[in-house]
Amino acid sequence: MPTAPAPAPRFLDLHVVQTLPYNNVNRDDLGSPKSLTFGGTIRTRVSSQAWKRPVRLAVEEAIGEKALRTRRLPEQVFRELVKRGWPEDLAALAGAQIIRSAETKLALEKGDRTTASLLFLPDSAAPALADIAEKHRESLAKALGKAAATKPLLPKDAVHEILRSRNGSIALFGRMLAEIPGAGVDGAVQVAHAFTTHTTSVQADFFTAVDDVNQWAEDAGSAHMNTGEFSTGVYYRYATLDLRDLASNVASLTSPQDRPAAPQTEHDAACLRDSGTLRDLATAFATAFIGTVPGAKKTSTAPHTHPDLVHVAVRPDRPLSLAAAFEEPVRAREHGWGGPSRQALSEYAARINRLLGTGELPYAAHAGLDEKPLPGLGAVAASYPELIAGAVDVAYPADKAATA
Protein backbone atom coordinates (compact mmCIF):
# COMPACT_ATOMS: atom_id res chain seq x y z
CA MET A 1 0.00 0.00 0.00
CA PRO A 2 1.26 3.49 -0.76
CA THR A 3 2.26 5.42 2.32
CA ALA A 4 0.15 8.42 3.24
CA PRO A 5 1.86 11.76 2.70
CA ALA A 6 3.17 13.43 5.81
CA PRO A 7 0.78 16.06 7.17
CA ALA A 8 1.70 19.59 6.20
CA PRO A 9 3.08 21.97 8.83
CA ARG A 10 0.36 24.12 10.40
CA PHE A 11 1.71 25.76 13.59
CA LEU A 12 5.12 27.01 14.64
CA ASP A 13 5.34 26.88 18.45
CA LEU A 14 7.93 28.88 20.38
CA HIS A 15 8.76 27.93 23.99
CA VAL A 16 11.17 30.12 25.94
CA VAL A 17 12.68 29.80 29.40
CA GLN A 18 14.17 33.14 30.40
CA THR A 19 15.65 34.54 33.60
CA LEU A 20 14.89 38.16 34.47
CA PRO A 21 16.83 39.77 37.32
CA TYR A 22 15.41 42.41 39.65
CA ASN A 23 12.73 44.01 37.47
CA ASN A 24 9.23 45.35 37.07
CA VAL A 25 8.74 45.09 33.32
CA ASN A 26 4.93 45.00 33.61
CA ARG A 27 3.10 46.88 36.36
CA ASP A 28 -0.47 46.66 37.61
CA ASP A 29 -2.63 49.69 38.41
CA LEU A 30 -0.85 50.11 41.76
CA GLY A 31 2.66 49.91 40.30
CA SER A 32 3.34 46.40 41.58
CA PRO A 33 4.58 43.58 39.32
CA LYS A 34 1.64 41.71 37.82
CA SER A 35 0.95 38.28 39.27
CA LEU A 36 -1.25 35.22 38.98
CA THR A 37 -2.06 32.17 41.08
CA PHE A 38 -1.07 28.92 39.37
CA GLY A 39 -0.65 25.55 41.01
CA GLY A 40 -1.78 27.06 44.30
CA THR A 41 1.11 29.54 44.53
CA ILE A 42 1.72 33.16 43.54
CA ARG A 43 3.79 33.72 40.41
CA THR A 44 5.02 36.90 38.75
CA ARG A 45 3.35 37.51 35.38
CA VAL A 46 4.09 39.60 32.29
CA SER A 47 1.02 40.20 30.14
CA SER A 48 1.02 39.21 26.50
CA GLN A 49 0.27 42.82 25.52
CA ALA A 50 3.36 44.06 27.36
CA TRP A 51 5.63 41.63 25.52
CA LYS A 52 3.83 41.80 22.17
CA ARG A 53 4.44 45.51 21.64
CA PRO A 54 8.28 45.34 21.69
CA VAL A 55 8.02 42.18 19.57
CA ARG A 56 5.89 44.02 17.00
CA LEU A 57 8.23 47.01 16.91
CA ALA A 58 11.23 44.71 16.44
CA VAL A 59 9.44 42.86 13.63
CA GLU A 60 8.64 46.14 11.88
CA GLU A 61 12.25 47.24 12.18
CA ALA A 62 13.42 43.95 10.68
CA ILE A 63 11.01 43.90 7.72
CA GLY A 64 11.03 47.64 7.09
CA GLU A 65 7.24 47.95 7.27
CA LYS A 66 5.69 49.92 10.10
CA ALA A 67 2.08 49.99 11.23
CA LEU A 68 0.67 52.62 13.56
CA ARG A 69 -1.99 52.10 16.22
CA THR A 70 -3.57 55.50 16.72
CA ARG A 71 -6.70 57.56 17.25
CA ARG A 72 -5.05 60.54 15.54
CA LEU A 73 -5.58 59.64 11.89
CA PRO A 74 -7.43 62.94 11.15
CA GLU A 75 -4.56 64.80 12.84
CA GLN A 76 -2.04 62.86 10.75
CA VAL A 77 -3.83 63.79 7.53
CA PHE A 78 -4.06 67.41 8.70
CA ARG A 79 -0.31 67.59 9.35
CA GLU A 80 0.51 65.92 6.05
CA LEU A 81 -1.54 68.44 4.12
CA VAL A 82 -0.11 71.41 6.04
CA LYS A 83 3.36 70.17 5.04
CA ARG A 84 2.14 70.28 1.44
CA GLY A 85 1.19 73.93 1.79
CA TRP A 86 -2.54 73.68 2.56
CA PRO A 87 -4.07 76.32 4.84
CA GLU A 88 -4.75 74.90 8.28
CA ASP A 89 -8.55 75.30 8.21
CA LEU A 90 -8.82 73.45 4.90
CA ALA A 91 -6.38 70.73 6.03
CA ALA A 92 -8.40 70.25 9.24
CA LEU A 93 -11.58 69.82 7.18
CA ALA A 94 -9.86 67.23 4.99
CA GLY A 95 -8.70 65.28 8.06
CA ALA A 96 -12.23 65.16 9.43
CA GLN A 97 -13.64 64.25 6.02
CA ILE A 98 -11.53 61.09 5.96
CA ILE A 99 -13.73 59.74 8.74
CA ARG A 100 -17.01 61.37 7.69
CA SER A 101 -16.67 60.10 4.13
CA ALA A 102 -16.09 56.55 5.32
CA GLU A 103 -19.78 56.55 6.36
CA THR A 104 -19.20 54.10 9.19
CA LYS A 105 -19.68 54.04 12.95
CA LEU A 106 -16.22 55.57 13.38
CA ALA A 107 -16.79 58.69 15.46
CA LEU A 108 -14.78 61.91 15.66
CA GLU A 109 -13.68 63.48 18.94
CA LYS A 110 -11.65 66.45 20.25
CA GLY A 111 -12.44 69.00 17.59
CA ASP A 112 -12.54 66.41 14.82
CA ARG A 113 -8.81 65.65 15.29
CA THR A 114 -9.11 62.12 16.76
CA THR A 115 -11.31 59.06 16.40
CA ALA A 116 -13.17 57.41 19.26
CA SER A 117 -11.63 54.05 18.34
CA LEU A 118 -8.02 53.05 17.85
CA LEU A 119 -7.08 52.31 14.26
CA PHE A 120 -4.20 50.08 13.19
CA LEU A 121 -2.93 51.02 9.74
CA PRO A 122 0.27 50.96 7.69
CA ASP A 123 2.29 54.13 8.23
CA SER A 124 1.69 54.90 4.55
CA ALA A 125 -2.06 55.29 5.15
CA ALA A 126 -2.07 58.98 6.15
CA PRO A 127 -0.08 60.16 3.07
CA ALA A 128 -2.32 58.01 0.85
CA LEU A 129 -5.44 59.56 2.38
CA ALA A 130 -3.91 63.01 1.92
CA ASP A 131 -3.49 62.15 -1.77
CA ILE A 132 -7.24 61.50 -1.98
CA ALA A 133 -7.92 64.88 -0.37
CA GLU A 134 -5.57 66.53 -2.91
CA LYS A 135 -7.69 65.20 -5.78
CA HIS A 136 -10.83 66.71 -4.23
CA ARG A 137 -9.38 69.94 -2.90
CA GLU A 138 -11.77 72.10 -4.90
CA SER A 139 -14.92 70.49 -3.47
CA LEU A 140 -13.45 70.66 0.04
CA ALA A 141 -12.65 74.35 -0.40
CA LYS A 142 -16.21 75.09 -1.59
CA ALA A 143 -17.67 73.41 1.50
CA LEU A 144 -15.32 75.09 4.01
CA GLY A 145 -17.30 76.96 6.64
CA LYS A 146 -20.65 75.80 5.25
CA ALA A 147 -23.19 73.17 6.29
CA ALA A 148 -21.93 70.96 3.47
CA ALA A 149 -18.69 70.46 5.43
CA THR A 150 -20.50 68.04 7.75
CA LYS A 151 -21.55 65.78 4.87
CA PRO A 152 -19.33 63.21 3.09
CA LEU A 153 -17.23 64.93 0.42
CA LEU A 154 -14.60 62.30 -0.45
CA PRO A 155 -15.14 59.04 -2.37
CA LYS A 156 -16.07 56.36 0.15
CA ASP A 157 -14.61 53.46 -1.81
CA ALA A 158 -11.23 55.15 -2.15
CA VAL A 159 -11.13 55.90 1.59
CA HIS A 160 -12.21 52.34 2.45
CA GLU A 161 -9.46 50.95 0.25
CA ILE A 162 -6.85 52.74 2.36
CA LEU A 163 -8.51 51.86 5.66
CA ARG A 164 -8.55 48.20 4.60
CA SER A 165 -4.90 48.23 3.54
CA ARG A 166 -2.45 46.06 5.43
CA ASN A 167 1.23 45.21 5.53
CA GLY A 168 3.41 42.47 6.99
CA SER A 169 2.99 43.67 10.57
CA ILE A 170 -0.81 43.61 10.30
CA ALA A 171 -0.66 40.21 8.57
CA LEU A 172 1.14 38.85 11.63
CA PHE A 173 -0.63 40.58 14.50
CA GLY A 174 -4.08 41.15 13.05
CA ARG A 175 -6.49 44.05 13.33
CA MET A 176 -9.91 44.54 14.88
CA LEU A 177 -11.84 47.11 12.83
CA ALA A 178 -15.45 45.99 12.56
CA GLU A 179 -16.64 49.39 11.36
CA ILE A 180 -15.10 48.96 7.88
CA PRO A 181 -16.24 45.92 5.84
CA GLY A 182 -13.24 43.72 5.07
CA ALA A 183 -10.86 45.70 7.28
CA GLY A 184 -10.63 43.17 10.10
CA VAL A 185 -7.67 40.80 9.99
CA ASP A 186 -7.39 37.67 12.12
CA GLY A 187 -3.92 37.68 13.61
CA ALA A 188 -1.65 34.76 12.75
CA VAL A 189 0.21 35.19 16.05
CA GLN A 190 -0.98 34.08 19.47
CA VAL A 191 1.04 35.08 22.54
CA ALA A 192 0.51 33.77 26.06
CA HIS A 193 1.09 35.66 29.29
CA ALA A 194 4.55 34.87 30.59
CA PHE A 195 4.82 33.63 34.17
CA THR A 196 7.49 32.42 36.55
CA THR A 197 8.04 28.69 36.76
CA HIS A 198 8.26 28.98 40.54
CA THR A 199 6.68 30.80 43.47
CA THR A 200 7.65 34.47 43.78
CA SER A 201 7.11 37.38 46.13
CA VAL A 202 7.22 41.13 45.63
CA GLN A 203 10.39 42.81 46.83
CA ALA A 204 10.19 46.42 48.02
CA ASP A 205 12.84 49.02 47.26
CA PHE A 206 12.91 52.19 49.34
CA PHE A 207 14.59 55.02 47.45
CA THR A 208 15.28 58.72 47.81
CA ALA A 209 16.19 61.60 45.51
CA VAL A 210 18.47 64.47 46.48
CA ASP A 211 17.74 68.07 45.56
CA ASP A 212 21.05 69.24 44.07
CA VAL A 213 20.23 72.94 44.55
CA ASN A 214 19.14 72.76 48.20
CA GLN A 215 21.90 70.50 49.45
CA TRP A 216 23.49 73.41 51.36
CA ALA A 217 20.29 74.54 53.05
CA GLU A 218 19.59 73.95 56.72
CA ASP A 219 16.92 71.41 55.80
CA ALA A 220 19.19 69.60 53.34
CA GLY A 221 18.30 65.97 52.81
CA SER A 222 16.07 63.93 50.64
CA ALA A 223 13.76 65.90 48.36
CA HIS A 224 11.70 62.85 47.50
CA MET A 225 11.14 59.44 49.11
CA ASN A 226 9.13 56.52 47.83
CA THR A 227 9.00 52.74 47.58
CA GLY A 228 9.08 50.72 44.38
CA GLU A 229 8.14 47.07 43.99
CA PHE A 230 10.07 44.54 41.96
CA SER A 231 10.43 40.82 41.40
CA THR A 232 12.93 38.28 40.08
CA GLY A 233 12.43 34.93 38.44
CA VAL A 234 12.69 32.40 35.66
CA TYR A 235 9.82 32.82 33.19
CA TYR A 236 8.09 30.45 30.80
CA ARG A 237 7.04 32.24 27.63
CA TYR A 238 4.98 30.77 24.79
CA ALA A 239 3.75 31.92 21.39
CA THR A 240 2.46 30.18 18.30
CA LEU A 241 2.34 31.22 14.65
CA ASP A 242 -0.55 29.88 12.56
CA LEU A 243 1.16 29.14 9.25
CA ARG A 244 -2.08 28.83 7.30
CA ASP A 245 -3.49 32.10 8.62
CA LEU A 246 -0.26 33.91 7.85
CA ALA A 247 -0.29 32.54 4.30
CA SER A 248 -3.88 33.70 3.85
CA ASN A 249 -3.10 37.16 5.23
CA VAL A 250 -0.01 37.53 3.05
CA ALA A 251 -1.98 36.45 -0.02
CA SER A 252 -4.37 39.31 0.74
CA LEU A 253 -1.57 41.89 0.85
CA THR A 254 -1.81 42.29 -2.91
CA SER A 255 -5.34 43.67 -2.61
CA PRO A 256 -7.11 45.41 0.24
CA GLN A 257 -10.49 44.20 -1.01
CA ASP A 258 -12.29 41.20 0.46
CA ARG A 259 -10.77 37.99 -0.81
CA PRO A 260 -11.76 34.38 -0.21
CA ALA A 261 -9.84 32.54 2.46
CA ALA A 262 -6.79 30.57 1.43
CA PRO A 263 -7.49 26.96 0.45
CA GLN A 264 -7.67 24.60 3.38
CA THR A 265 -4.55 22.79 2.23
CA GLU A 266 -1.27 24.35 3.24
CA HIS A 267 1.47 25.30 0.80
CA ASP A 268 -0.83 25.63 -2.18
CA ALA A 269 0.51 27.42 -5.26
CA ALA A 270 -0.68 30.88 -4.17
CA CYS A 271 1.01 30.51 -0.81
CA LEU A 272 4.19 29.27 -2.42
CA ARG A 273 4.39 32.37 -4.59
CA ASP A 274 4.48 34.37 -1.37
CA SER A 275 7.00 32.06 0.28
CA GLY A 276 9.75 34.65 0.45
CA THR A 277 7.51 37.05 2.36
CA LEU A 278 6.21 34.26 4.58
CA ARG A 279 9.74 33.16 5.44
CA ASP A 280 10.79 36.73 6.19
CA LEU A 281 7.79 37.33 8.45
CA ALA A 282 8.12 34.04 10.30
CA THR A 283 11.84 34.61 10.82
CA ALA A 284 11.32 38.18 11.97
CA PHE A 285 8.61 37.19 14.44
CA ALA A 286 10.51 34.27 15.94
CA THR A 287 13.68 36.34 16.23
CA ALA A 288 11.82 39.24 17.85
CA PHE A 289 9.93 37.01 20.28
CA ILE A 290 13.17 35.45 21.45
CA GLY A 291 15.19 38.65 21.59
CA THR A 292 12.97 41.32 23.18
CA VAL A 293 12.20 42.39 26.75
CA PRO A 294 9.47 44.89 27.76
CA GLY A 295 10.91 48.29 28.59
CA ALA A 296 9.11 49.29 31.79
CA LYS A 297 11.53 50.45 34.53
CA LYS A 298 14.44 49.69 32.19
CA THR A 299 16.43 52.76 33.22
CA SER A 300 16.46 51.67 36.87
CA THR A 301 16.78 47.88 36.42
CA ALA A 302 18.23 47.19 32.92
CA PRO A 303 16.85 43.61 32.83
CA HIS A 304 18.23 42.93 29.35
CA THR A 305 18.72 39.17 29.41
CA HIS A 306 18.40 36.62 26.63
CA PRO A 307 16.63 33.28 27.01
CA ASP A 308 18.36 30.39 28.76
CA LEU A 309 16.51 27.93 26.51
CA VAL A 310 14.39 28.08 23.34
CA HIS A 311 12.42 25.12 22.03
CA VAL A 312 10.75 25.33 18.63
CA ALA A 313 8.26 22.79 17.31
CA VAL A 314 6.45 22.80 13.97
CA ARG A 315 3.20 20.91 14.46
CA PRO A 316 0.75 19.58 11.85
CA ASP A 317 -2.37 19.42 14.00
CA ARG A 318 -2.78 22.07 16.70
CA PRO A 319 -0.68 24.42 18.81
CA LEU A 320 0.58 23.02 22.11
CA SER A 321 1.56 25.15 25.09
CA LEU A 322 3.79 23.43 27.64
CA ALA A 323 2.71 25.72 30.49
CA ALA A 324 1.38 22.75 32.44
CA ALA A 325 4.99 21.66 32.98
CA PHE A 326 5.09 24.32 35.70
CA GLU A 327 1.69 23.82 37.34
CA GLU A 328 3.72 22.28 40.14
CA PRO A 329 6.13 25.12 40.94
CA VAL A 330 9.78 24.37 40.33
CA ARG A 331 11.88 24.28 43.50
CA ALA A 332 15.27 25.89 43.52
CA ARG A 333 18.31 23.68 43.90
CA GLU A 334 21.79 24.81 44.82
CA HIS A 335 22.12 26.41 41.38
CA GLY A 336 18.74 28.19 41.34
CA TRP A 337 15.57 27.74 39.30
CA GLY A 338 16.98 27.87 35.77
CA GLY A 339 18.30 24.31 35.44
CA PRO A 340 15.26 22.65 37.06
CA SER A 341 12.94 24.73 34.86
CA ARG A 342 14.66 23.63 31.67
CA GLN A 343 14.62 20.01 32.82
CA ALA A 344 10.93 20.19 33.77
CA LEU A 345 10.06 21.54 30.32
CA SER A 346 11.92 18.72 28.59
CA GLU A 347 10.35 15.99 30.72
CA TYR A 348 6.83 17.33 30.31
CA ALA A 349 7.22 17.74 26.52
CA ALA A 350 8.30 14.10 26.22
CA ARG A 351 5.36 12.87 28.27
CA ILE A 352 2.68 14.95 26.58
CA ASN A 353 3.89 14.11 23.07
CA ARG A 354 3.86 10.42 23.97
CA LEU A 355 0.28 10.69 25.27
CA LEU A 356 -0.85 12.58 22.18
CA GLY A 357 0.74 9.96 19.93
CA THR A 358 2.37 12.75 17.99
CA GLY A 359 5.10 10.59 16.56
CA GLU A 360 7.68 12.47 14.55
CA LEU A 361 6.94 16.16 14.39
CA PRO A 362 7.86 17.97 11.16
CA TYR A 363 10.40 19.87 13.25
CA ALA A 364 11.39 19.84 16.91
CA ALA A 365 14.66 21.24 18.22
CA HIS A 366 16.14 23.34 20.99
CA ALA A 367 19.10 25.52 21.83
CA GLY A 368 20.22 26.79 25.19
CA LEU A 369 22.73 26.92 27.98
CA ASP A 370 22.79 23.22 28.86
CA GLU A 371 25.82 21.28 27.73
CA LYS A 372 23.81 18.05 27.54
CA PRO A 373 20.84 17.68 25.16
CA LEU A 374 17.32 17.81 26.55
CA PRO A 375 15.81 14.75 24.84
CA GLY A 376 12.18 15.80 25.23
CA LEU A 377 12.81 18.90 23.14
CA GLY A 378 14.12 17.30 19.96
CA ALA A 379 17.41 17.88 18.19
CA VAL A 380 20.06 20.30 19.37
CA ALA A 381 20.78 23.48 17.42
CA ALA A 382 24.01 25.39 17.91
CA SER A 383 22.37 28.82 18.13
CA TYR A 384 19.02 30.56 18.14
CA PRO A 385 19.38 31.79 14.52
CA GLU A 386 20.11 28.20 13.42
CA LEU A 387 17.10 26.98 15.42
CA ILE A 388 14.79 29.50 13.77
CA ALA A 389 16.16 28.87 10.29
CA GLY A 390 15.51 25.14 10.63
CA ALA A 391 11.90 25.72 11.67
CA VAL A 392 11.23 28.23 8.88
CA ASP A 393 12.72 25.87 6.28
CA VAL A 394 10.17 23.26 7.33
CA ALA A 395 7.28 25.70 7.64
CA TYR A 396 7.82 27.41 4.27
CA PRO A 397 10.24 25.40 2.09
CA ALA A 398 12.30 27.70 -0.09
CA ASP A 399 12.90 25.06 -2.77
CA LYS A 400 9.16 24.68 -3.40
CA ALA A 401 8.81 28.42 -3.79
CA ALA A 402 11.47 28.37 -6.50
CA THR A 403 9.54 25.82 -8.56
CA ALA A 404 6.01 27.15 -7.95
Residue pairs with C-beta under 8 A, 6 or more apart in sequence:
6 316
6 362
7 316
7 317
7 362
8 265
8 266
8 267
8 316
9 243
9 266
9 314
9 315
9 316
9 362
9 363
9 394
9 395
10 242
10 243
10 244
10 266
10 315
10 316
10 317
10 318
11 240
11 241
11 242
11 243
11 314
11 315
11 317
11 318
11 319
12 240
12 241
12 243
12 282
12 286
12 312
12 313
12 314
12 315
12 391
12 392
12 395
13 238
13 239
13 240
13 312
13 313
13 314
13 315
13 319
13 320
13 321
14 237
14 238
14 239
14 240
14 241
14 286
14 289
14 290
14 310
14 311
14 312
15 236
15 237
15 238
15 310
15 311
15 312
15 313
15 322
15 345
15 349
15 377
16 235
16 236
16 237
16 238
16 289
16 290
16 307
16 309
16 310
16 311
17 197
17 234
17 235
17 236
17 237
17 307
17 308
17 309
17 310
17 338
17 341
17 342
17 345
17 368
18 194
18 234
18 235
18 237
18 305
18 306
18 307
18 308
19 233
19 234
19 235
19 305
19 308
19 337
19 338
20 232
20 233
20 234
20 235
20 293
20 303
20 305
21 232
21 301
21 303
21 305
22 203
22 230
22 231
22 232
22 301
22 303
23 33
23 230
23 231
23 232
23 297
23 301
23 303
24 31
24 32
24 33
24 228
24 229
24 230
24 231
24 296
24 297
24 301
25 46
25 50
25 293
25 294
25 295
25 296
25 297
25 298
25 303
26 33
26 34
26 45
26 46
26 47
26 50
26 51
26 294
26 296
27 33
27 34
27 296
27 297
28 34
28 35
31 228
31 229
32 202
32 229
33 44
33 45
33 202
33 229
33 230
33 231
34 44
34 45
34 46
34 47
35 42
35 43
35 44
35 45
35 200
35 202
36 42
36 43
36 45
36 193
36 195
37 43
38 195
38 326
38 327
38 329
39 326
39 327
39 328
39 329
41 199
41 329
42 199
42 200
42 201
43 195
43 196
43 197
43 198
43 199
43 200
43 233
43 329
44 195
44 196
44 200
44 231
44 233
44 235
45 193
45 194
45 195
45 196
46 193
46 194
46 195
46 235
46 294
47 193
48 191
48 192
48 193
48 194
50 294
50 296
51 191
51 194
51 237
51 292
51 294
52 173
52 189
52 191
53 294
54 288
54 292
54 293
54 294
54 295
55 191
55 285
55 288
55 289
55 292
56 67
56 169
56 172
56 173
56 288
58 284
58 287
58 288
58 291
58 292
59 168
59 169
59 172
59 281
59 284
59 285
59 288
60 66
60 67
60 169
62 284
62 287
62 288
63 168
63 169
63 280
63 281
63 284
65 122
65 167
65 168
65 169
66 122
66 123
66 167
66 169
67 120
67 121
67 122
67 123
67 167
67 169
67 170
67 173
68 120
68 121
68 122
68 123
68 125
69 118
69 119
69 120
70 76
70 118
70 119
70 121
71 109
71 114
71 115
71 116
71 117
71 118
71 119
72 113
72 114
72 115
73 95
73 98
73 99
73 115
73 119
73 121
73 125
73 126
73 129
74 92
74 95
74 96
74 98
74 99
74 108
74 112
74 113
74 114
74 115
75 95
75 113
75 114
76 95
76 126
77 91
77 94
77 95
77 98
77 126
77 129
77 130
77 133
78 88
78 91
78 92
78 94
78 95
78 113
79 91
80 126
80 127
80 130
81 90
81 91
81 94
81 95
81 130
81 133
81 134
82 88
82 91
84 130
84 134
86 94
86 137
89 144
89 145
90 137
90 140
90 141
90 144
92 112
92 113
93 140
93 143
93 144
93 149
94 130
94 133
94 137
94 140
95 112
95 113
96 108
96 112
96 113
97 133
97 140
97 149
97 152
97 153
97 154
98 129
98 132
98 133
98 154
98 159
99 106
99 107
99 108
99 112
99 115
100 108
100 150
100 151
100 152
100 153
101 152
101 153
101 154
101 155
101 156
101 159
102 156
102 159
102 160
102 163
102 179
102 180
103 152
103 156
104 179
104 180
105 179
106 115
106 116
106 117
106 179
106 180
107 115
107 116
107 117
108 114
108 115
108 116
109 115
109 116
117 177
117 179
119 163
119 177
120 170
120 175
120 176
120 177
121 162
121 163
121 165
121 170
122 165
122 166
122 167
122 169
122 170
124 165
124 167
125 162
125 163
125 165
128 162
128 165
129 159
129 162
132 154
132 155
132 158
132 159
132 162
133 140
133 154
136 153
136 154
136 155
139 153
140 153
142 148
143 149
143 151
143 153
160 180
160 181
160 182
160 183
161 256
161 257
162 256
163 177
163 180
163 183
164 180
164 182
164 183
164 256
164 257
165 256
166 175
166 185
166 249
166 252
166 253
166 256
167 253
168 250
168 253
168 277
168 280
168 281
168 284
170 185
170 249
171 185
171 188
171 246
171 249
171 250
171 252
171 253
171 281
172 187
172 188
172 189
172 241
172 246
172 249
172 281
172 285
173 187
173 188
173 189
174 185
174 186
174 187
174 188
174 189
175 183
175 184
175 185
175 187
176 184
177 183
177 184
178 184
181 258
182 256
182 257
182 258
185 249
185 252
186 245
186 249
187 245
188 241
188 242
188 243
188 245
188 246
188 249
189 239
189 240
189 241
189 242
189 285
190 239
190 240
190 242
190 319
191 238
191 239
191 289
192 237
192 238
192 239
192 321
192 323
194 235
194 236
194 237
194 238
195 235
195 236
195 323
195 326
196 231
196 233
196 234
196 235
196 236
197 233
197 234
197 235
197 236
197 325
197 326
197 329
197 330
197 337
197 341
197 344
198 233
198 234
198 326
198 329
198 330
198 331
198 332
198 337
198 341
199 329
200 231
200 232
200 233
201 231
202 229
202 230
202 231
203 229
203 230
203 231
203 232
204 227
204 228
204 229
204 230
205 227
205 228
205 229
205 230
206 225
206 226
206 227
207 225
207 226
207 227
207 228
208 222
208 224
208 225
209 222
209 223
209 224
209 225
210 221
210 222
210 223
211 220
211 223
214 220
214 223
228 297
228 300
230 297
230 301
233 337
234 308
234 330
234 336
234 337
234 338
234 341
236 322
236 323
236 325
236 326
236 341
236 345
237 289
237 307
238 321
238 322
238 323
239 289
240 319
240 321
241 282
241 285
241 286
241 395
242 319
243 266
243 278
243 282
243 395
243 396
244 262
244 264
244 266
246 278
246 281
246 282
247 262
247 266
247 267
247 270
247 271
247 274
247 278
248 261
248 262
250 271
250 274
250 277
250 278
250 281
251 259
251 262
251 270
251 271
251 274
252 259
253 274
253 277
262 268
262 270
262 271
263 270
267 396
267 397
267 400
269 404
271 278
272 400
272 401
272 404
273 401
273 404
275 396
275 397
275 398
275 400
275 401
275 404
276 398
276 401
278 395
278 396
279 392
279 395
279 396
279 398
282 391
282 392
282 395
282 396
283 388
283 389
283 392
286 312
286 388
286 391
286 392
287 384
287 385
287 388
290 306
290 307
290 310
290 384
290 388
291 306
291 384
293 303
293 304
293 305
298 304
307 368
307 384
308 338
308 341
308 342
308 368
308 369
309 342
309 345
309 366
309 367
309 368
309 369
309 370
309 374
309 377
310 366
310 367
310 368
310 384
310 387
311 322
311 345
311 349
311 364
311 365
311 366
311 374
311 377
311 378
312 363
312 364
312 365
312 366
312 387
312 388
312 390
312 391
313 320
313 361
313 363
313 364
313 378
314 361
314 362
314 363
314 364
314 391
314 394
314 395
315 358
315 361
315 362
316 361
316 362
317 358
320 352
320 356
322 345
322 348
322 349
322 352
324 348
324 352
325 344
325 345
325 347
325 348
325 349
326 341
326 344
326 345
330 337
330 340
330 341
330 344
331 340
332 340
333 339
333 340
338 369
339 370
342 368
342 369
342 370
342 374
343 374
345 374
345 376
345 377
346 366
346 374
346 375
346 376
346 377
347 376
348 376
349 376
349 377
350 375
350 376
351 376
353 361
353 376
361 378
362 394
363 378
363 390
363 391
363 394
363 395
364 377
364 378
364 379
365 377
365 378
365 379
365 380
365 381
365 387
365 390
365 391
366 373
366 374
366 377
366 378
366 379
366 380
366 381
366 387
367 380
367 381
367 382
367 383
367 384
367 386
367 387
368 374
373 380
381 387
381 390
